[in-house]
Amino acid sequence: MASIAKAVGTNRNSLAVAFKAVHGCGVFSWFKQKRLFMARDALCYSGASVQSVTYQFGFSDPANFSRAYKSEFGISPSKARNMLITVDDTKDSEIEQDKSERV
């Protein structure tokens, strides 16, 4: 952070205050939120396990990731992933049913 501040001609504290004014949170909170959103996308679209997503997005352990995920989204990552699987299975069966009705 200090090197970025120096590069733009300010000090670390001024940069932190300006960042918070623009983004509504500190730099580290902002990065954590971005990692959680990317992790959510990975859980939803890649079929990766909660454990692999935990480490892929830089969280130290699955319990820490689960707490942060639930705090951000209001649901645990495993429940979110299971809900997606249920929705996808329902969509697949509806598609298959629709195809069979056309024949």
Secondary structure as a PSIPRED ss2 file (coil, helix, strand):
# PSIPRED VFORMAT (PSIPRED V4.0)

   1 M C   1.000  0.000  0.000
   2 A H   0.000  1.000  0.000
   3 S H   0.000  1.000  0.000
   4 I H   0.000  1.000  0.000
   5 A H   0.000  1.000  0.000
   6 K H   0.000  1.000  0.000
   7 A H   0.000  1.000  0.000
   8 V C   1.000  0.000  0.000
   9 G C   1.000  0.000  0.000
  10 T C   1.000  0.000  0.000
  11 N C   1.000  0.000  0.000
  12 R H   0.000  1.000  0.000
  13 N H   0.000  1.000  0.000
  14 S H   0.000  1.000  0.000
  15 L H   0.000  1.000  0.000
  16 A H   0.000  1.000  0.000
  17 V H   0.000  1.000  0.000
  18 A H   0.000  1.000  0.000
  19 F H   0.000  1.000  0.000
  20 K H   0.000  1.000  0.000
  21 A H   0.000  1.000  0.000
  22 V H   0.000  1.000  0.000
  23 H H   0.000  1.000  0.000
  24 G C   1.000  0.000  0.000
  25 C C   1.000  0.000  0.000
  26 G C   1.000  0.000  0.000
  27 V H   0.000  1.000  0.000
  28 F H   0.000  1.000  0.000
  29 S H   0.000  1.000  0.000
  30 W H   0.000  1.000  0.000
  31 F H   0.000  1.000  0.000
  32 K H   0.000  1.000  0.000
  33 Q H   0.000  1.000  0.000
  34 K H   0.000  1.000  0.000
  35 R H   0.000  1.000  0.000
  36 L H   0.000  1.000  0.000
  37 F H   0.000  1.000  0.000
  38 M H   0.000  1.000  0.000
  39 A H   0.000  1.000  0.000
  40 R H   0.000  1.000  0.000
  41 D H   0.000  1.000  0.000
  42 A H   0.000  1.000  0.000
  43 L H   0.000  1.000  0.000
  44 C H   0.000  1.000  0.000
  45 Y H   0.000  1.000  0.000
  46 S C   1.000  0.000  0.000
  47 G C   1.000  0.000  0.000
  48 A C   1.000  0.000  0.000
  49 S C   1.000  0.000  0.000
  50 V H   0.000  1.000  0.000
  51 Q H   0.000  1.000  0.000
  52 S H   0.000  1.000  0.000
  53 V H   0.000  1.000  0.000
  54 T H   0.000  1.000  0.000
  55 Y H   0.000  1.000  0.000
  56 Q H   0.000  1.000  0.000
  57 F C   1.000  0.000  0.000
  58 G C   1.000  0.000  0.000
  59 F C   1.000  0.000  0.000
  60 S C   1.000  0.000  0.000
  61 D C   1.000  0.000  0.000
  62 P H   0.000  1.000  0.000
  63 A H   0.000  1.000  0.000
  64 N H   0.000  1.000  0.000
  65 F H   0.000  1.000  0.000
  66 S H   0.000  1.000  0.000
  67 R H   0.000  1.000  0.000
  68 A H   0.000  1.000  0.000
  69 Y H   0.000  1.000  0.000
  70 K H   0.000  1.000  0.000
  71 S H   0.000  1.000  0.000
  72 E H   0.000  1.000  0.000
  73 F H   0.000  1.000  0.000
  74 G C   1.000  0.000  0.000
  75 I C   1.000  0.000  0.000
  76 S C   1.000  0.000  0.000
  77 P H   0.000  1.000  0.000
  78 S H   0.000  1.000  0.000
  79 K H   0.000  1.000  0.000
  80 A H   0.000  1.000  0.000
  81 R H   0.000  1.000  0.000
  82 N H   0.000  1.000  0.000
  83 M H   0.000  1.000  0.000
  84 L H   0.000  1.000  0.000
  85 I H   0.000  1.000  0.000
  86 T H   0.000  1.000  0.000
  87 V H   0.000  1.000  0.000
  88 D H   0.000  1.000  0.000
  89 D H   0.000  1.000  0.000
  90 T H   0.000  1.000  0.000
  91 K H   0.000  1.000  0.000
  92 D H   0.000  1.000  0.000
  93 S H   0.000  1.000  0.000
  94 E H   0.000  1.000  0.000
  95 I H   0.000  1.000  0.000
  96 E H   0.000  1.000  0.000
  97 Q H   0.000  1.000  0.000
  98 D H   0.000  1.000  0.000
  99 K H   0.000  1.000  0.000
 100 S H   0.000  1.000  0.000
 101 E H   0.000  1.000  0.000
 102 R H   0.000  1.000  0.000
 103 V C   1.000  0.000  0.000
